Amino acid sequence: MKILRDKAIMLRVRNPKQITTAIPNSKELPMNKVVVKWGLDEVLSLRSLNINAPSPITKRYSWPGQYKPFDHQKDTASFMTLNKKSFCFNEQGTGKTASAIWAADYLMTQGKVKRVLVICPLSIMDSAWRNDLFSFAMHRTVDVAHGSKEKRKKIINSGAEFVIINYDGVEVVKDEIAAGGFDLFIVDEATHYKNAQTKRWKTLNKIVKQDDWLWMMTGTPAAQSPVDAYGLAKLVNPLSVPRFFGAWRDMVMWKVTQFSYKPKETAKDTVFRALQPAIRFTKDECLDLPDMIYTKRFVEMTTQQKKYYETLKKQMLMQVAGESVSSANAAINMNKLLQISAGAVYTDEGDSIEFDIKSRYQALRETIDESSQKVLVFVPFRHTIDMLVSKLRADGITSEVIRGDVSATNRTEIFEAFQNKPDPRVLVIQPQSAAHGVTLTAANTIVWWGPTSSLETYLQANARIHRAGQKHKCTVIQLAGSAAEKRIYKMLDERINIHSAMIDLYKEILD
C-alpha cells in the first residue's frame, strides 16, 4: 500500500474488480494494482473489504488548536474516525479528550456528523471538555446543558454543534436529546455505564441509534471485576456478549459460594475480545508526553458552601473597609475560605461546620478508578481528612493516613506498606507531614483535594512520586470549587510565593 501525494492510495490485490466495483472513485491498473481516492468514504469501504487503509485525517486535516497533537493523539483520532462504535481506553493524562474533539471535528468537515453530545462527569464539564473544545475546536459552537430542566431543554434545542451534559442530566432531557439531531455520542469515564440494569444505561441505549457514532472512553474498563465489561460491551458491540448478564458472569467468573465469585483464568482474554474495537495507550507508551502532567478539575460547591463562602467574604470586606489588613489576618481569613471549599470550616469557638463533599469526592473516586497505579491524596485540613477517609473506607478502598499526629514508627510502617504491598491503594496525606524526604513511587497520580498556601510544600509534595525509582509518567490533579482555590493553584503553578503576595491575593479574591 502506498499513499500518492496525500490524495490517493495505490495497492496491489488479487481481485481488483472487487474494489473497483465497490468504490466508484477507484481505477484498475496493470499488474493487479488499484488506485483509490484517499477519502474517508473510500477508506471505510476498503476496510469493509478487510483492507487496513489509514484514515485521511493523518495527512488531510489541519489539527486546529493551541498545540499540535502528539503522535499517539493522531493515532487515537484516526482510530475513532474509522470505528463508528468503539472504545478508547487511553490512560488518564494521555490527552484523549483532545483526540476525540479532533476526530469529531474532522467527521463534521466530512459531513459524517452534524451534532455531538458529550456525556461526562459534572466535575469535568467545564474544566476539561468546554475548555478543550474552546482550545481545539474554537470554530465550533459549544454549550453546557446544566441547571434546571427548562434550561437544559433550551440548550439541547439551541442547535449548538457540541453540547456537554452530565450522566444524570441525560435522563432529564432524554426526549429532547432523541429529537435533537445528535449523531455522535462521546461518553467520558464510561465505567458509569457498566451496569446494563440501571436507568442511566437503558436511557443511553435507547437514544443511540444503530447508525449513530458512539465512542466510550475510560482508562479502566473493568477495574473492579470482569463482569463490569458487560454493560460497556452491550452498548458498543452487543454481539460480543451473551444476551443475559447471568450467562456473561458464568463466562468470566467461578462461583465460590452462593454470593461469592472469583475471576476465571480466561476472564482477561474474554473481556478483551468483548471490548472491541478498542484503542489503548498508556502514559509510558507515549514517548512524546512530558514526565509530569498537570490537570485541573472543577468541583461545584453546594448551596450551603456557597452561602458560607459569600458570608465570609462580606465579613472580610467589612474588615478591610477603611483600614489596613496585616498579612497574618489575610492568611487566616484566606485559610477559612479554603476550609469551606474543602468541606469543613472551624469557627472562632473551635467547633467545625461540615459540608456535603459529594461532588469533590466523586471527582476523586473517578480519578482513583481511572488510575492504573496507587494514588496520593493531599488534604490540607485535618477535619476534612477524617471525613474523606471515612468515605473511602466505606466504599471498600483501602486507605491510610499521614498527618501530624501519626507517630514516626507508624509513618514508617505505612510508607513501607504503601511502597511494597498491594494495600493500601490510597494514601491520604496532610501536605506538611510528608513533603520532604520520603519516596512514594508506588503511586504515579497525586490528587490535591485543596491547595496548600506554601509553594515549597507544593513542590516538595509533588516530588514524592516524581523522583528516582519512578517507572511511570506522573499526573497531578488539582480539585477546585472556589475562586480562591483556582487563584492559589495558578500561583503555585507559576511558582509565585503566596505568603509574600498574600495581601494582593486577599484583595483580588475580595474583588
Phi, psi and omega in degrees: 000135182220136177268125182256110175053032180058022183237334185215159177246128174249130180216157178253127182225162179287326184233082181301327182299328179300321181283312183295332176287321184278332187237111181300319182276059180215159182214134178279138178240166177301160176064040176059029177261150178224137173252128182235136175304135181271077176237166183296316179301316182294319179295317178298323177293317177300318181292331174292340175265015179066030174254117190278072180276146181281154177290140177296344181302332184298328182236342187244045180210142187276346182051066183293158175135183185286333175217158179280150185290152169288164182300318182292332176289322175298315180297320180293314179298319178300313179303316182297321181291343183258355184228104188301315176238118189200173179245145168239111183254024179301140183294153177305134179095359181267359177081036182289336176298311179298320179301315180295322179296312179299316180298317179296316180298319178298316178299326176294318179297334181268002179075014181274333183226139178252315181225145182239131172251117176263122180249120188207171175297151179304324187292342182241012178300314180267310189294333180249296191289309181295317179298317180291325176296320176294331182278322189244353176215052186295344179275356180260151176277137186225141174212156180247121180271091182217151181114214181291166179299318181294322178294318178297317179301314182300318182290318177301320183274359185289338181091006178304141184292323175242125174239131181252132182214151177274166187306307184290337178292334181299316180298324183296322185236036184300322181293319179294321178297314181300327181262005190270001178078018177286130179234003171224126178243123177248118181251112180267146186050060191291352178300344175294351179245027182286336183259111183286356180267352183280156176298322180303313181294313183297323179295313180297317180299329181281321187277337178275114183275167185302322183271357180284160172270141179217117178244118179258124186238129174195148177277343183224085186293329180219057188294322186271319185198150176301335181293338182294343181286343188299307183298321179295311180298323181296331179280320187266316185220071188299335180286350182276350181230157178298163180296323185247144184300320182304320179293322176296316179302320179291335179287328189245351185229146168266138176276117182269308174229187181301325184239015184232135180227155172225149184296143172286158179297332182270001187300317183300315179292322179296316178296317180302315180294325182288324184268062177229155355287146185212155173230145179213132169233131169271163178300325182289337177280343182268087186296340183268357178282150173291160181290336182230122182247130181251130183226138177253140176230126180275132178234110187295135176286154176286167177301320179296316178300313180301320180298309180295321180299312181290324177299315179295321178299320179296319177297320179295321178296321179294326180292323184274348182297113175076008178213156179279153180243133178282159178299324181296313179295320178299318181295319179298312180294320178298320179298322178294321176299319180291324177298316179301314181298322185283336176135347179202134180238140177270133178279170178296338179275357179093358176279167179238144174249119182266145178240161177291121182255021185304312184297314180293319180295321179299318178298320177295314180301318179298321178294315179299315181295328182279341185278135178274348180241185177289166187228136170260136176238116178265120183236116186292333191245134188298314184296323178295326177302314180300316180298316184292312183297324177300318179292316180300313182292325176296330178273005178080016179265115181295128186212150174229165186236136170239118176208184188301328184270007175271126184295160180300320180297314180294322178301313181301318180294318180294314178300317180299315179295318181298319183284326194238355182237161180299325181240148006279153177281328183235136175242117180264124190230134166282119195310315184291350182270348180209038183273347184232145165081321188278143177257126181228050185284000171294340175258148170234012178228131173245133173244123172269107179299325175201159185283150167272155178267004180252118178298317180300314179299318180300311182293318181292322179296316178296332180286351179297330180256336184262076184203177181307134183104344178285124182258357185231156173289150192247153179230134173246122182246128181254118176269129182218135178234348183233164178297323180297316179296314181300317182292321179292318176302317180299317179294320178297316180294331179270007177061039178265131177288109187293322182298321180286341180249020188298317182297314179298318178298316180304311181293322180297315180296320180292326179288000000 
